[in-house]
Amino acid sequence: MSRIHEQLKARRKALGLKQGDMFMRIGMPRQQYQRLESGGNPRLDNLELVAKGLKMELMLIPQEKLTMVQAVIEGRYDSKPGKSPHKNNKDSRSNDSDTNPWDDILEGDE
């Protein structure tokens, strides 16, 4: 099973939902959702629909930013330049564009 399929299943369970509950949330029959969660190859629009129903977001992350993004999500990002990801505290978080890990993800797309 791929990581996406595992994440969908884990999120559904974390929300206390059964596969059959997805019909009421997104209109997808249990059998269709079951195939998707067990390793099916969903269309992008179906994956977006399922993500929305599970209160998730789909995101494409540049490979060179993946470690940093994972660290931010896990709360291990240190905003000081040159530092490796580790546990941080409230004081080390910053919205300053010089230390914002998201600042150059879409660089040049404006």
Buried (B, 14 or more C-beta within 10 A) or exposed (E): EEEBBEEBBEBBEEEEBEBEBBBEBBEBEEEBBBEBBEEEEBEEEBBBBBBEBBEBEEEEEEEEBEBBBEBBEEEBBBBEEEEEBEEBEEEBBEEEEEBEBEEEBEEEEE
